[in-house]
Amino acid sequence: MVSSEKHQKSLLGGIERLAGLERPELIPLIPKILMEFYQADILEEDVVSSWGTHVSKKFVDKETSKKVRKASEPFLKVCAYLPVSNCGCSRRCSGSLRLRTMRTTMIRLGG
């Protein structure tokens, strides 16, 4: 189970490694992959947003990291500009305005 920030960052590093080195054809699908982990409450918005702000060479070379993070921009933009959930929960739920808006935006982005 991915529970701590450290675990979430390791998962993101694994995604970078898988898509960036092993399966580069997955790079265009990064926003969808991140959305699935987000909707399953495996990744938290603040951890993904923080991860997307800088390139790292911890899991892959900097050029690969840059490609993967660049591909994640549609998801990161959606996270950054949505209103806070109106449902009262601390994170998100299936009934929240935030999640519905994210799904709609991701569909429009082709994700």
TAPE-V275410 format. One record per run of one state. SS is the DSSP state (~ for helix, > for strand, _ for the rest). FROM is the first residue (numbers start at 1). LEN is the number of residues. Records with the same first field share a line. If there is no record, write none. Layout:
SS = FROM-LEN  FROM-LEN
This chain:
_ = 1-4  23-1  40-5  52-10  72-1  82-15  109-3
~ = 5-18  24-16  45-7  62-10  73-9  97-12
